[in-house]
């Protein structure tokens, strides 16, 4: 495998496990417990960092458990306050960030928070720009379609775009396809769909809608548990289901 890469593993819904070339492990929006689509077990998860897009239950259910296991949580101050008050965790477990801000977690690992159009129990909903090893991942979080996505795509030029297609609570397939055409990533992957009946969607139909926009981006439609590693030029180096 190339020296610089970023491994991504979809754990169903909006949960992701990432690993850098230097072995640092991140989890985005952890929901393992009682998630019908997540093939993992939170007790087996090793995470250096947890990244939160927003604090709805289906994105943060296992945050307290990962904190107990030693993970640092990147989140807004208001979200930190909620977990300290409601779960009795230490504020020292949090790395604060807010909209437009960037934190350097390691020498070659940066996370930027940008806004999403959604709701939250505390703080404000957001998306994440994750950069490591020359690879840029743009996770838009739970969001409606909005024009600023085009600007973020222009600035960060993502290797991989992660975006919801479930509709009802987020963008549906048609709006998500438009988002892909606006961002212009090298690759894109759908998430936040078919976890429960209210958000059932066919990702192949979404892929078809993206192609109809004329955008030159490659799709990745994984099964839960499937992983791929990405390099600076966007090449996919591994694929497996565990």
N, C-alpha and C positions, 0 to 999 in steps of 0.2 A: 504494500500500500504506500502511496505517496507520503512524504514526510508531513506535509501540511494538508489537513483534511478536517472535516467536521461530520461526525456520524449522527444520523437522526433515526429514531425509532418511534413509530406511531403506536401509542398505547390505547387507541380508541378514543372517541369523542374529541376533546381538545388537549388530551394529555400527551406529552412528548418526553422522551429521554434523549439527551444529547451527550456526546463525548468528544472532547477535543483531542488533537494529536498528542498532547502532553498528558492525556489521561484524566483531565478534569471532567466531572460528570455533573450535568444539569438536568433538572426536571422542570417542564413547563406545565402549569395548571394541573397539579396532581389530583386525580380522582381514580383511585384503585378500588377502594372499599365499596362494595355493592354496585360497581359499574359493570353492567352486563356485557360490555364490549372489551373491557380491559383484561388481557390475558395474564397480567402480572400480579404480584403480591407485594403490597407496600412493605411488608416485613423483610423482603429480600432486596429492596431498593437501596442502593448506595448513592447518595447525592452530595456533592460539595455545595451546590447552589440550587435554590428553588426560585423560579421566576413566575410572578403572578401578573396576568393581564388585568384581572378584576376579581372581586371576592364573592361572586355567586357560588353557591355550594358545590355545583358541578365542576368547579375549577380549583377549589381550595380544600376539599374535604379532608385530604390527608396531609395538609401542611403541618398541623401539630405533631403528627407522628414523625415526619421527616425532621422537624426541629429537634425532637427528642433524640434522633439518631445522629445529630450533629450538623445538619445542613444550615447554611446561611440563606436567608430569604430576602430577595430583592423585591421591594414593594413600596408603595406610597406611605407616608407617615400615618395617614388616617387608617390604612389597613393594618399597619403595625399596632396602632393603638387598640384596634378591635381585638386582635389576637392576644395581646397582652392582657386586656380586660376580661375577655370571654374564656380564654383557655389557660391563663396563668403562665404563659411562656415569657421568657426574658426578652426585653428589648434589645439585648446584645446579640440576639440571633438574627437581627434584621439589618439590611443594608438599604438605607433610604434612597429613594429616587422620585422624581416627579416629571411631569410632561415636558418633553424637549431636552431632558437631562440625560447624560451618559455617565455610567460608572465603569471603571476599569477593574474587573474582578481578578484578573491575572495579567501577566505581561502581554499576552496575546489573546485577551478575551474581554471584549467590551459589549455592554448592553445599553441600548437607548430606548427610552419610553416615549411613545407618541400617542395621541388621542384616538379613541374609537367612539363611534356613535352607538351607545348602548345604555345600560344602567348598571348600578352597583349598589351593594349594601353599605359600603363605606368607601371613601375615596372616589375616584372617577375611573371609568373603563379605559383601557389603553391597549396598544399593540406594542410589539417588541422588535427591535432590530438587534440581531446577535451577530457579532463579527469575530472570527477566529481563523487563523491560518489562511487568510486571504479569501475566506468563504463568508458570504453574507446571507443570513436567513431573516426574512421578514415575516413575522407572525402578526396578522392584523387583529387578533383577538376576536371577540364577539362584536361584530359591527354591522351597521347598515352601510350601503354604498355611499361613499362621499368623495368629493373631488380631490381632497388633499392626498389621497392615495397616489394619485398621479405624480404629485410633487415628491413624495417620499421615494417613489420608484426612481424618479430622475436623479435624486440626490444619492441614494444608496445602491442602486443597480443590483438588486438581490440575485443571488445564485438560485435560491429557492424561496418561493412565496407560499406560505401556509394560510389558507383562508376558509371560513365556514361556508357551507352550502345548504344547511338544514332548513332555512326559511323559518317563518313564524317568530322566532326569537332573534334571528340574524338575517343576513343576506340569504336569498334563495339562489338557485343555480344560475338564473339569467343575470341577476345583478352581480353575482360572483364572477361570471364570465366576463362581464364588462370591467370588473376590477382587475382581472388578469390583463386585459388589453390596455388598461391605463398604466399599470405598474411596469409591464414589459419585463418580467423576470426571465431568467434562462429556463427555469423549471417551476412548476406549481403543483401543489398537492391539496386536495380537499380535506376538510375536517368538520367536526361538529355536525354530524348527520347520522341518521339511522340508529342512534343509540336507543331511542324509544319511538313509538309510533308517530308522535306529533311532528317529528323531524325526519321522517323517512324520505330518502332521496336516492336516485340512481346516479352514481358518480360518472357512469359512462355517458349519460345524457348531458351532464355538466361538461364533460370533456368535448362532446359534440358541439355544444354552444360556444365553447372557447374557440374551437377551430373555425366556427362561422364568423368570428370577429376578425380573422385574418392574422392574429398575433402569432409570432414565431416563437413559441415556448413549448417545451416538452412536458407532458403530464407524468405524474407518478401517482398511481392509485393503489396504495398498499392495503393489505389486510392488517388488522390489529396484531402487533408484534413484529411486523416486517420492518427491516432497517435498510438504510442506504448510507453510504459515505460519499461526501461531496468534496471536490477540490476546487481550486480557484477558477478553473475554466468550466466548472459545472459538471464535469464528468462523474458518473456514478461508478463506484468501485466495488461495492459489496451489496448483496441483497440476501436476506435470510429471515426466516420466521422462527422464533424461539417459543 
